[in-house]
Amino acid sequence: MVDGTVIVDKSGERVQRMFGQIADRYDLMNHLLSGGIDIYWRSYTVRKVPVQGTSPVLDVCTGTGDLAIAFWKSSGKKVAVTGTDFTPRMLELAREKTKQLNRADEDHSVINFIEADTQSLPFEDNQFQIVSVAFGLRNVADTRNGLKEMIRVCEPGGRVAVLEFSNPTLPGLAGMYRWYFRNVLPRLGQLFASNSEQAYDYLPASVSEFPSGQALAEIMSECGLNDVSFTPLTFGIATLYLGHKPAD
């Protein structure tokens, strides 16, 4: 804590170890703790940011691959999708989840998963029509570096989409949500996905520290995106941010 502000440890080693420990229960816990609303949030994202044309799609901090899969299915299984993450166990689960999907007809593209740090993506410039991240940007040690890498690999005129937790502002709900997030969720998370890194204490701490709403939209603009907009979802519990890479 510095000057009363909690400093969240987002070092690569700590985050990688923490998510490796909870990987096998990650999907179950997400669905249980959000009441299944996380499925709707991803569905909304692929509708709001539709796949267009034939250029590939990239989903960073992909975890077990749910958003990558959603984009692939929304394209009619015609556009190649890549998911990156730097937690090996998460990628193992993502590959297992898509094993049957990647056995589709020869005319269909596939979903690939690659181990990579979002701050140093192993792709050339201007490759992807959409670069997305769901509930992962706040885990990147340097938010701006992560965004700049996402923009770098996005093709000119392409879109960068960020789906992230935020703090609801609706009177009454905001206080109840903060209490649940800080007191109930960590205990439930530790009960069902025991780990030595206190992952579900990290979650509310990382959300409260991370910029949201107009603050994150301004950072995205400063990093080089145009026409940045944001849409609060489910009373502001999550927010979808969308920016466009300049066509030039």
Backbone as CSV, one residue per row, in Angstrom:
resi,resn,N_x,N_y,N_z,CA_x,CA_y,CA_z,C_x,C_y,C_z
1,MET,0.848,-1.196,0.000,0.000,0.000,0.000,0.884,1.246,0.000
2,VAL,0.572,2.177,-0.900,1.320,3.427,-0.991,0.326,4.576,-0.925
3,ASP,0.488,5.465,0.088,-0.407,6.604,0.266,-1.868,6.165,0.294
4,GLY,-2.117,5.022,0.959,-3.488,4.532,1.092,-4.015,3.771,-0.110
5,THR,-3.230,3.664,-1.181,-3.656,2.955,-2.384,-3.058,1.559,-2.412
6,VAL,-3.905,0.552,-2.630,-3.426,-0.823,-2.710,-2.720,-1.028,-4.045
7,ILE,-1.508,-1.514,-4.002,-0.751,-1.817,-5.211,-0.883,-3.304,-5.504
8,VAL,-1.517,-3.638,-6.618,-1.748,-5.026,-6.974,-0.514,-5.582,-7.679
9,ASP,-0.053,-6.744,-7.221,1.101,-7.400,-7.827,0.673,-8.051,-9.136
10,LYS,1.026,-7.409,-10.266,0.695,-7.951,-11.581,1.953,-8.408,-12.315
11,SER,2.971,-8.783,-11.566,4.192,-9.274,-12.193,3.867,-10.517,-13.017
12,GLY,4.555,-10.655,-14.137,4.274,-11.776,-15.038,4.352,-13.119,-14.356
13,GLU,5.351,-13.307,-13.528,5.534,-14.593,-12.857,4.367,-14.889,-11.926
14,ARG,3.927,-13.886,-11.159,2.836,-14.095,-10.218,1.532,-14.395,-10.954
15,VAL,1.199,-13.604,-11.986,-0.045,-13.796,-12.724,-0.053,-15.148,-13.428
16,GLN,1.073,-15.511,-14.029,1.156,-16.795,-14.723,0.957,-17.959,-13.753
17,ARG,1.584,-17.876,-12.595,1.456,-18.944,-11.595,0.034,-19.011,-11.050
18,MET,-0.549,-17.864,-10.780,-1.891,-17.799,-10.208,-2.933,-18.405,-11.143
19,PHE,-2.916,-17.998,-12.413,-3.906,-18.525,-13.344,-3.633,-19.986,-13.702
20,GLY,-2.386,-20.393,-13.615,-2.087,-21.815,-13.810,-2.728,-22.671,-12.734
21,GLN,-2.776,-22.148,-11.500,-3.336,-22.901,-10.386,-4.857,-23.027,-10.461
22,ILE,-5.536,-22.035,-11.030,-7.000,-22.078,-11.066,-7.544,-22.472,-12.440
23,ALA,-6.663,-22.798,-13.384,-7.082,-23.034,-14.768,-8.157,-24.106,-14.893
24,ASP,-8.009,-25.212,-14.166,-8.936,-26.331,-14.341,-10.348,-26.016,-13.865
25,ARG,-10.500,-25.019,-13.010,-11.837,-24.634,-12.549,-12.219,-23.239,-13.046
26,TYR,-11.439,-22.702,-13.942,-11.616,-21.321,-14.389,-12.984,-21.097,-15.036
27,ASP,-13.363,-21.939,-15.992,-14.645,-21.770,-16.674,-15.807,-21.932,-15.706
28,LEU,-15.755,-22.973,-14.883,-16.831,-23.219,-13.928,-17.008,-22.038,-12.986
29,MET,-15.897,-21.532,-12.459,-15.980,-20.425,-11.522,-16.511,-19.159,-12.193
30,ASN,-16.097,-18.903,-13.429,-16.592,-17.726,-14.144,-18.108,-17.771,-14.292
31,HIS,-18.616,-18.938,-14.679,-20.050,-19.070,-14.899,-20.823,-18.988,-13.584
32,LEU,-20.304,-19.643,-12.543,-20.989,-19.638,-11.253,-20.996,-18.247,-10.621
33,LEU,-19.842,-17.608,-10.617,-19.716,-16.335,-9.914,-20.375,-15.173,-10.659
34,SER,-20.583,-15.339,-11.966,-21.266,-14.285,-12.725,-22.727,-14.633,-12.978
35,GLY,-23.177,-15.798,-12.494,-24.539,-16.230,-12.767,-24.759,-16.529,-14.240
36,GLY,-23.672,-16.843,-14.959,-23.767,-17.158,-16.380,-23.794,-15.934,-17.277
37,ILE,-23.743,-14.738,-16.693,-23.839,-13.520,-17.502,-22.604,-13.336,-18.383
38,ASP,-21.470,-13.925,-17.988,-20.261,-13.788,-18.802,-20.465,-14.360,-20.208
39,ILE,-21.335,-15.363,-20.338,-21.621,-15.932,-21.658,-22.320,-14.886,-22.529
40,TYR,-23.271,-14.172,-21.949,-23.970,-13.103,-22.677,-23.000,-12.000,-23.080
41,TRP,-22.096,-11.612,-22.167,-21.164,-10.536,-22.471,-20.311,-10.863,-23.696
42,ARG,-19.848,-12.103,-23.794,-19.045,-12.493,-24.960,-19.900,-12.517,-26.224
43,SER,-21.132,-13.018,-26.091,-22.042,-13.044,-27.237,-22.323,-11.626,-27.737
44,TYR,-22.512,-10.704,-26.808,-22.747,-9.308,-27.181,-21.535,-8.747,-27.913
45,THR,-20.353,-9.095,-27.457,-19.127,-8.576,-28.061,-19.007,-8.986,-29.521
46,VAL,-19.250,-10.256,-29.839,-19.092,-10.692,-31.228,-20.195,-10.126,-32.122
47,ARG,-21.339,-9.764,-31.529,-22.389,-9.106,-32.325,-22.045,-7.633,-32.549
48,LYS,-21.493,-6.994,-31.532,-21.143,-5.575,-31.626,-19.914,-5.353,-32.501
49,VAL,-19.040,-6.350,-32.546,-17.793,-6.253,-33.329,-17.788,-7.416,-34.324
50,PRO,-18.599,-7.352,-35.359,-18.747,-8.498,-36.262,-17.514,-8.725,-37.138
51,VAL,-17.258,-9.991,-37.419,-16.190,-10.354,-38.347,-16.614,-9.940,-39.746
52,GLN,-15.677,-9.318,-40.476,-15.959,-8.841,-41.830,-14.824,-9.251,-42.755
53,GLY,-15.145,-9.768,-43.915,-14.102,-10.156,-44.847,-13.377,-11.415,-44.414
54,THR,-12.134,-11.562,-44.868,-11.409,-12.815,-44.665,-10.172,-12.694,-43.781
55,SER,-9.814,-11.477,-43.359,-8.626,-11.319,-42.512,-8.837,-12.039,-41.181
56,PRO,-7.766,-12.546,-40.568,-7.894,-13.299,-39.321,-8.225,-12.411,-38.128
57,VAL,-8.569,-13.080,-37.038,-8.925,-12.427,-35.782,-7.958,-12.902,-34.708
58,LEU,-7.590,-12.003,-33.801,-6.696,-12.340,-32.687,-7.381,-12.018,-31.366
59,ASP,-7.358,-12.980,-30.451,-7.871,-12.761,-29.092,-6.712,-12.962,-28.121
60,VAL,-6.288,-11.903,-27.440,-5.159,-11.995,-26.515,-5.666,-12.252,-25.096
61,CYS,-4.759,-12.732,-24.231,-5.168,-13.134,-22.873,-6.393,-14.038,-22.970
62,THR,-6.350,-14.989,-23.883,-7.541,-15.753,-24.273,-8.026,-16.724,-23.219
63,GLY,-7.187,-17.047,-22.225,-7.603,-18.008,-21.206,-7.904,-19.355,-21.820
64,THR,-9.100,-19.875,-21.597,-9.481,-21.160,-22.177,-10.189,-20.997,-23.516
65,GLY,-10.120,-19.809,-24.098,-10.503,-19.632,-25.492,-11.950,-19.303,-25.809
66,ASP,-12.768,-18.952,-24.818,-14.195,-18.765,-25.090,-14.488,-17.653,-26.096
67,LEU,-13.811,-16.513,-25.979,-14.091,-15.431,-26.926,-13.538,-15.764,-28.307
68,ALA,-12.383,-16.411,-28.367,-11.826,-16.836,-29.658,-12.806,-17.769,-30.373
69,ILE,-13.373,-18.704,-29.633,-14.339,-19.640,-30.207,-15.588,-18.902,-30.676
70,ALA,-16.046,-17.938,-29.880,-17.247,-17.181,-30.240,-17.034,-16.414,-31.546
71,PHE,-15.868,-15.800,-31.727,-15.581,-15.094,-32.973,-15.535,-16.068,-34.148
72,TRP,-14.910,-17.215,-33.942,-14.803,-18.210,-35.015,-16.175,-18.684,-35.460
73,LYS,-17.031,-18.991,-34.503,-18.383,-19.453,-34.844,-19.181,-18.351,-35.516
74,SER,-19.012,-17.114,-35.066,-19.784,-16.004,-35.638,-19.383,-15.719,-37.079
75,SER,-18.184,-16.132,-37.465,-17.710,-15.931,-38.841,-18.215,-17.016,-39.779
76,GLY,-19.017,-17.943,-39.260,-19.422,-19.086,-40.066,-18.306,-20.090,-40.210
77,LYS,-17.339,-20.034,-39.292,-16.174,-20.933,-39.291,-15.326,-20.753,-40.544
78,LYS,-15.369,-19.529,-41.100,-14.652,-19.256,-42.349,-13.389,-18.422,-42.144
79,VAL,-13.225,-17.833,-40.967,-12.079,-16.952,-40.718,-11.183,-17.575,-39.655
80,ALA,-9.888,-17.573,-39.915,-8.931,-18.129,-38.949,-8.871,-17.238,-37.713
81,VAL,-8.865,-17.863,-36.544,-8.792,-17.147,-35.277,-7.615,-17.672,-34.478
82,THR,-6.846,-16.762,-33.900,-5.721,-17.134,-33.038,-5.971,-16.596,-31.640
83,GLY,-5.705,-17.428,-30.641,-5.779,-16.993,-29.261,-4.401,-17.069,-28.631
84,THR,-4.014,-16.042,-27.892,-2.723,-16.064,-27.201,-2.932,-15.913,-25.698
85,ASP,-2.050,-16.538,-24.951,-2.056,-16.436,-23.498,-0.676,-16.862,-23.033
86,PHE,-0.253,-16.419,-21.852,1.056,-16.884,-21.401,0.977,-17.834,-20.224
87,THR,-0.208,-18.430,-20.022,-0.370,-19.478,-19.022,-0.533,-20.806,-19.748
88,PRO,0.476,-21.669,-19.733,0.426,-22.914,-20.509,-0.793,-23.777,-20.226
89,ARG,-1.199,-23.900,-18.948,-2.328,-24.773,-18.636,-3.620,-24.232,-19.236
90,MET,-3.803,-22.932,-19.254,-4.982,-22.350,-19.894,-5.023,-22.739,-21.373
91,LEU,-3.885,-22.667,-22.033,-3.828,-22.998,-23.457,-4.092,-24.480,-23.698
92,GLU,-3.626,-25.331,-22.796,-3.913,-26.767,-22.921,-5.424,-27.003,-22.906
93,LEU,-6.109,-26.342,-21.983,-7.555,-26.491,-21.887,-8.258,-25.906,-23.106
94,ALA,-7.760,-24.779,-23.618,-8.343,-24.176,-24.818,-8.197,-25.113,-26.012
95,ARG,-7.035,-25.726,-26.155,-6.819,-26.650,-27.276,-7.707,-27.884,-27.160
96,GLU,-7.875,-28.365,-25.943,-8.749,-29.516,-25.732,-10.196,-29.150,-26.079
97,LYS,-10.599,-27.957,-25.715,-11.966,-27.491,-25.965,-12.252,-27.390,-27.458
98,THR,-11.235,-27.037,-28.240,-11.442,-26.811,-29.676,-11.000,-27.982,-30.542
99,LYS,-10.619,-29.068,-29.925,-10.122,-30.217,-30.695,-11.165,-30.689,-31.706
100,GLN,-12.391,-30.853,-31.258,-13.452,-31.296,-32.155,-13.800,-30.216,-33.180
101,LEU,-13.777,-28.960,-32.750,-14.101,-27.873,-33.675,-13.106,-27.815,-34.820
102,ASN,-11.843,-28.092,-34.536,-10.814,-28.012,-35.564,-10.791,-29.228,-36.479
103,ARG,-11.711,-30.155,-36.248,-11.848,-31.295,-37.147,-12.991,-31.078,-38.131
104,ALA,-13.303,-29.833,-38.374,-14.411,-29.482,-39.267,-14.031,-29.766,-40.719
105,ASP,-14.950,-29.432,-41.616,-14.709,-29.663,-43.038,-13.443,-28.950,-43.495
106,GLU,-12.848,-29.439,-44.560,-11.602,-28.862,-45.062,-11.780,-27.402,-45.466
107,ASP,-12.995,-27.026,-45.811,-13.239,-25.646,-46.234,-13.226,-24.665,-45.072
108,HIS,-13.275,-25.192,-43.865,-13.345,-24.326,-42.696,-11.954,-23.984,-42.170
109,SER,-11.821,-22.781,-41.615,-10.587,-22.389,-40.959,-10.537,-23.014,-39.564
110,VAL,-9.453,-22.801,-38.874,-9.296,-23.401,-37.556,-8.972,-22.323,-36.524
111,ILE,-9.014,-22.737,-35.254,-8.622,-21.872,-34.159,-7.279,-22.361,-33.646
112,ASN,-6.298,-21.478,-33.589,-4.967,-21.817,-33.093,-4.702,-21.090,-31.787
113,PHE,-3.958,-21.743,-30.911,-3.596,-21.124,-29.642,-2.075,-21.123,-29.491
114,ILE,-1.543,-19.954,-29.106,-0.101,-19.746,-29.038,0.254,-19.127,-27.691
115,GLU,1.313,-19.605,-27.076,1.776,-19.010,-25.826,2.523,-17.717,-26.142
116,ALA,2.055,-16.616,-25.580,2.670,-15.317,-25.860,2.258,-14.306,-24.804
117,ASP,3.141,-13.362,-24.549,2.883,-12.231,-23.665,2.256,-11.116,-24.499
118,THR,1.147,-10.565,-24.047,0.463,-9.507,-24.787,1.346,-8.284,-24.988
119,GLN,2.341,-8.098,-24.131,3.236,-6.956,-24.279,4.315,-7.178,-25.334
120,SER,4.373,-8.399,-25.879,5.361,-8.708,-26.917,4.796,-9.799,-27.823
121,LEU,3.842,-9.430,-28.667,3.154,-10.405,-29.501,4.028,-10.862,-30.670
122,PRO,4.040,-12.157,-30.967,4.926,-12.705,-31.999,4.334,-12.627,-33.407
123,PHE,3.812,-11.466,-33.779,3.191,-11.299,-35.085,3.721,-10.029,-35.743
124,GLU,3.705,-10.032,-37.076,4.106,-8.847,-37.817,3.013,-7.785,-37.715
125,ASP,3.351,-6.573,-38.099,2.395,-5.462,-38.051,1.205,-5.721,-38.978
126,ASN,0.065,-5.140,-38.625,-1.077,-5.012,-39.551,-1.614,-6.357,-40.054
127,GLN,-1.876,-7.281,-39.128,-2.272,-8.634,-39.521,-3.755,-8.952,-39.338
128,PHE,-4.398,-8.412,-38.313,-5.697,-8.917,-37.888,-6.790,-7.854,-38.021
129,GLN,-7.978,-8.286,-38.481,-9.097,-7.345,-38.623,-9.695,-6.960,-37.273
130,ILE,-9.643,-7.878,-36.308,-10.094,-7.619,-34.943,-9.021,-8.128,-33.996
131,VAL,-8.675,-7.322,-33.012,-7.819,-7.774,-31.908,-8.621,-7.535,-30.638
132,SER,-8.914,-8.613,-29.929,-9.797,-8.515,-28.771,-9.114,-9.010,-27.504
133,VAL,-9.712,-8.637,-26.381,-9.276,-9.155,-25.082,-10.487,-9.121,-24.159
134,ALA,-10.722,-10.216,-23.440,-11.852,-10.301,-22.522,-11.357,-10.585,-21.112
135,PHE,-11.561,-9.637,-20.230,-11.219,-9.788,-18.815,-9.747,-10.131,-18.603
136,GLY,-8.895,-9.597,-19.469,-7.473,-9.900,-19.364,-6.571,-8.687,-19.400
137,LEU,-7.066,-7.565,-19.925,-6.192,-6.404,-20.056,-5.716,-5.914,-18.700
138,ARG,-6.570,-6.011,-17.682,-6.168,-5.527,-16.356,-5.077,-6.410,-15.747
139,ASN,-4.852,-7.600,-16.308,-3.801,-8.486,-15.807,-2.451,-8.244,-16.480
140,VAL,-2.447,-7.440,-17.538,-1.202,-7.118,-18.232,-0.434,-6.106,-17.389
141,ALA,0.833,-6.370,-17.137,1.621,-5.536,-16.227,1.605,-4.065,-16.631
142,ASP,1.722,-3.785,-17.925,1.698,-2.406,-18.416,0.547,-2.275,-19.411
143,THR,-0.535,-1.657,-18.985,-1.740,-1.555,-19.812,-1.455,-0.905,-21.152
144,ARG,-0.703,0.190,-21.139,-0.432,0.908,-22.384,0.417,0.075,-23.348
145,ASN,1.401,-0.605,-22.827,2.211,-1.459,-23.703,1.369,-2.555,-24.332
146,GLY,0.463,-3.141,-23.525,-0.420,-4.167,-24.057,-1.316,-3.629,-25.158
147,LEU,-1.904,-2.460,-24.931,-2.760,-1.857,-25.945,-1.980,-1.511,-27.213
148,LYS,-0.790,-0.973,-27.051,0.009,-0.603,-28.224,0.383,-1.828,-29.060
149,GLU,0.646,-2.948,-28.409,0.929,-4.182,-29.149,-0.317,-4.668,-29.878
150,MET,-1.469,-4.587,-29.223,-2.711,-4.979,-29.879,-2.973,-4.103,-31.105
151,ILE,-2.712,-2.810,-30.975,-2.912,-1.902,-32.099,-1.894,-2.180,-33.203
152,ARG,-0.673,-2.469,-32.832,0.380,-2.728,-33.833,0.012,-3.869,-34.766
153,VAL,-0.525,-4.953,-34.219,-0.805,-6.125,-35.052,-2.174,-6.049,-35.722
154,CYS,-2.990,-5.058,-35.349,-4.284,-4.851,-35.990,-4.072,-4.213,-37.362
155,GLU,-4.846,-4.625,-38.354,-4.666,-4.055,-39.683,-5.251,-2.644,-39.742
156,PRO,-4.747,-1.777,-40.627,-5.304,-0.429,-40.763,-6.802,-0.493,-41.044
157,GLY,-7.561,0.288,-40.304,-9.011,0.239,-40.429,-9.662,-0.842,-39.593
158,GLY,-8.841,-1.673,-38.940,-9.357,-2.743,-38.112,-9.817,-2.250,-36.747
159,ARG,-10.279,-3.171,-35.927,-10.894,-2.792,-34.654,-10.210,-3.487,-33.475
160,VAL,-10.122,-2.763,-32.379,-9.605,-3.294,-31.120,-10.747,-3.277,-30.119
161,ALA,-11.053,-4.439,-29.546,-12.182,-4.575,-28.619,-11.682,-5.040,-27.260
162,VAL,-12.108,-4.357,-26.226,-11.723,-4.687,-24.854,-12.988,-4.913,-24.038
163,LEU,-13.181,-6.127,-23.563,-14.285,-6.448,-22.657,-13.682,-6.611,-21.270
164,GLU,-14.132,-5.796,-20.321,-13.473,-5.807,-19.015,-14.480,-5.516,-17.900
165,PHE,-14.186,-6.042,-16.722,-14.979,-5.704,-15.550,-14.859,-4.211,-15.266
166,SER,-15.926,-3.650,-14.694,-15.901,-2.246,-14.295,-16.719,-2.104,-13.016
167,ASN,-16.743,-0.912,-12.492,-17.442,-0.672,-11.230,-18.785,-0.018,-11.490
168,PRO,-19.897,-0.711,-11.170,-21.222,-0.124,-11.410,-21.410,1.153,-10.599
169,THR,-22.182,2.083,-11.153,-22.398,3.376,-10.489,-23.840,3.569,-10.040
170,LEU,-24.733,2.624,-10.366,-26.129,2.740,-9.978,-26.248,2.748,-8.458
171,PRO,-26.859,3.774,-7.874,-26.986,3.834,-6.410,-27.635,2.564,-5.861
172,GLY,-27.149,2.098,-4.744,-27.675,0.873,-4.147,-26.952,-0.343,-4.683
173,LEU,-27.041,-0.548,-6.005,-26.373,-1.693,-6.608,-24.866,-1.587,-6.446
174,ALA,-24.334,-0.384,-6.622,-22.882,-0.208,-6.547,-22.339,-0.661,-5.199
175,GLY,-22.992,-0.255,-4.108,-22.530,-0.651,-2.783,-22.666,-2.139,-2.546
176,MET,-23.811,-2.714,-2.950,-24.024,-4.152,-2.782,-23.000,-4.947,-3.584
177,TYR,-22.742,-4.497,-4.810,-21.805,-5.209,-5.677,-20.399,-5.157,-5.106
178,ARG,-19.990,-3.994,-4.640,-18.648,-3.886,-4.066,-18.496,-4.791,-2.837
179,TRP,-19.551,-4.853,-2.014,-19.498,-5.720,-0.827,-19.379,-7.185,-1.240
180,TYR,-20.188,-7.600,-2.215,-20.135,-8.982,-2.693,-18.767,-9.279,-3.304
181,PHE,-18.282,-8.357,-4.113,-17.036,-8.546,-4.841,-15.850,-8.689,-3.887
182,ARG,-15.894,-7.928,-2.788,-14.754,-7.903,-1.870,-14.852,-8.925,-0.746
183,ASN,-16.078,-9.344,-0.394,-16.239,-10.201,0.773,-16.733,-11.610,0.468
184,VAL,-17.630,-11.757,-0.492,-18.216,-13.061,-0.783,-17.461,-13.787,-1.896
185,LEU,-17.234,-13.090,-3.006,-16.584,-13.727,-4.154,-15.226,-14.344,-3.817
186,PRO,-14.337,-13.652,-3.109,-13.040,-14.267,-2.792,-13.174,-15.554,-1.983
187,ARG,-14.136,-15.594,-1.045,-14.307,-16.798,-0.231,-14.845,-17.953,-1.066
188,LEU,-15.825,-17.662,-1.936,-16.353,-18.706,-2.804,-15.283,-19.210,-3.767
189,GLY,-14.528,-18.269,-4.337,-13.471,-18.652,-5.263,-12.434,-19.542,-4.621
190,GLN,-12.015,-19.201,-3.413,-11.011,-19.996,-2.723,-11.559,-21.366,-2.351
191,LEU,-12.863,-21.425,-2.052,-13.487,-22.699,-1.692,-13.506,-23.664,-2.869
192,PHE,-13.886,-23.162,-4.048,-14.042,-24.037,-5.210,-12.777,-24.159,-6.053
193,ALA,-11.863,-23.203,-5.938,-10.640,-23.242,-6.754,-9.460,-22.855,-5.873
194,SER,-9.192,-23.669,-4.874,-8.139,-23.382,-3.898,-6.801,-23.154,-4.588
195,ASN,-6.096,-22.095,-4.161,-4.792,-21.789,-4.743,-3.988,-20.970,-3.758
196,SER,-2.688,-21.002,-3.913,-1.799,-20.330,-2.970,-1.616,-18.853,-3.281
197,GLU,-2.155,-18.392,-4.412,-1.923,-17.015,-4.862,-3.091,-16.081,-4.562
198,GLN,-4.116,-16.584,-3.850,-5.280,-15.764,-3.501,-5.866,-15.078,-4.740
199,ALA,-6.144,-15.913,-5.766,-6.600,-15.392,-7.045,-7.891,-14.595,-6.928
200,TYR,-8.795,-15.009,-6.057,-10.086,-14.336,-5.980,-10.079,-13.161,-5.003
201,ASP,-8.976,-12.936,-4.326,-8.732,-11.655,-3.667,-8.131,-10.690,-4.685
202,TYR,-7.310,-11.247,-5.568,-6.684,-10.448,-6.625,-7.743,-9.841,-7.543
203,LEU,-8.817,-10.602,-7.838,-9.817,-10.133,-8.790,-10.436,-8.799,-8.395
204,PRO,-11.061,-8.669,-7.202,-11.639,-7.363,-6.857,-10.598,-6.260,-6.730
205,ALA,-9.397,-6.611,-6.247,-8.342,-5.606,-6.117,-7.915,-5.088,-7.485
206,SER,-7.775,-6.010,-8.456,-7.335,-5.596,-9.793,-8.412,-4.793,-10.505
207,VAL,-9.685,-5.121,-10.278,-10.779,-4.380,-10.910,-10.871,-2.968,-10.333
208,SER,-10.777,-2.842,-9.003,-10.899,-1.522,-8.378,-9.747,-0.611,-8.760
209,GLU,-8.573,-1.172,-9.017,-7.407,-0.377,-9.382,-7.418,0.031,-10.854
210,PHE,-8.049,-0.786,-11.701,-7.954,-0.603,-13.144,-8.856,0.536,-13.613
211,PRO,-8.400,1.364,-14.558,-9.250,2.453,-15.068,-10.456,1.897,-15.822
212,SER,-11.583,2.569,-15.719,-12.774,2.102,-16.420,-13.532,3.288,-16.993
213,GLY,-14.485,2.993,-17.863,-15.288,4.043,-18.477,-14.452,5.016,-19.287
214,GLN,-14.703,6.298,-19.099,-14.020,7.321,-19.881,-12.507,7.278,-19.686
215,ALA,-12.051,6.883,-18.493,-10.613,6.846,-18.219,-9.908,5.851,-19.129
216,LEU,-10.468,4.644,-19.287,-9.838,3.664,-20.171,-10.007,4.057,-21.635
217,ALA,-11.150,4.630,-21.972,-11.362,5.086,-23.348,-10.308,6.123,-23.742
218,GLU,-9.966,7.022,-22.826,-8.953,8.029,-23.119,-7.577,7.400,-23.293
219,ILE,-7.268,6.390,-22.496,-5.990,5.695,-22.657,-5.925,5.027,-24.022
220,MET,-7.017,4.396,-24.445,-7.045,3.749,-25.764,-6.828,4.777,-26.868
221,SER,-7.417,5.954,-26.726,-7.221,7.018,-27.715,-5.773,7.489,-27.721
222,GLU,-5.204,7.661,-26.534,-3.818,8.105,-26.426,-2.855,7.093,-27.037
223,CYS,-3.225,5.827,-27.018,-2.360,4.782,-27.577,-2.466,4.693,-29.095
224,GLY,-3.426,5.428,-29.697,-3.464,5.502,-31.146,-4.757,5.086,-31.815
225,LEU,-5.824,4.811,-31.055,-7.089,4.401,-31.656,-7.991,5.603,-31.907
226,ASN,-8.805,5.497,-32.936,-9.782,6.537,-33.268,-11.190,6.089,-32.875
227,ASP,-12.086,7.057,-32.730,-13.512,6.785,-32.515,-13.738,5.773,-31.388
228,VAL,-13.060,5.959,-30.290,-13.202,5.031,-29.169,-14.549,5.248,-28.479
229,SER,-15.269,4.161,-28.263,-16.555,4.223,-27.575,-16.596,3.136,-26.518
230,PHE,-17.513,3.272,-25.568,-17.651,2.212,-24.569,-19.109,2.049,-24.184
231,THR,-19.487,0.794,-23.934,-20.867,0.447,-23.617,-20.916,-0.325,-22.309
232,PRO,-21.488,0.240,-21.240,-21.635,-0.511,-19.986,-22.621,-1.670,-20.181
233,LEU,-22.335,-2.795,-19.576,-23.178,-3.979,-19.670,-23.624,-4.404,-18.274
234,THR,-24.872,-4.853,-18.163,-25.423,-5.343,-16.895,-25.172,-4.339,-15.770
235,PHE,-25.725,-3.144,-15.944,-25.637,-2.079,-14.942,-24.195,-1.627,-14.677
236,GLY,-23.306,-1.864,-15.645,-21.934,-1.400,-15.489,-21.002,-2.385,-14.820
237,ILE,-21.445,-3.615,-14.584,-20.564,-4.631,-13.994,-19.421,-4.947,-14.956
238,ALA,-19.727,-4.913,-16.252,-18.700,-5.070,-17.289,-18.896,-3.951,-18.303
239,THR,-17.856,-3.688,-19.086,-17.931,-2.649,-20.110,-17.207,-3.136,-21.358
240,LEU,-17.821,-2.879,-22.518,-17.175,-3.184,-23.785,-16.658,-1.883,-24.400
241,TYR,-15.352,-1.849,-24.680,-14.689,-0.701,-25.298,-14.327,-1.062,-26.733
242,LEU,-14.507,-0.133,-27.644,-14.212,-0.393,-29.050,-13.501,0.814,-29.661
243,GLY,-12.383,0.544,-30.326,-11.652,1.586,-31.021,-11.227,1.111,-32.392
244,HIS,-10.964,2.058,-33.290,-10.574,1.738,-34.662,-9.137,2.198,-34.924
245,LYS,-8.368,1.339,-35.576,-7.018,1.725,-35.958,-7.108,2.614,-37.203
246,PRO,-6.414,3.733,-37.233,-6.477,4.619,-38.395,-6.199,3.860,-39.692
247,ALA,-6.988,4.148,-40.717,-6.851,3.441,-42.000,-5.548,3.740,-42.678
248,ASP,-4.904,4.859,-42.340,-3.634,5.235,-42.963,-2.470,4.546,-42.296
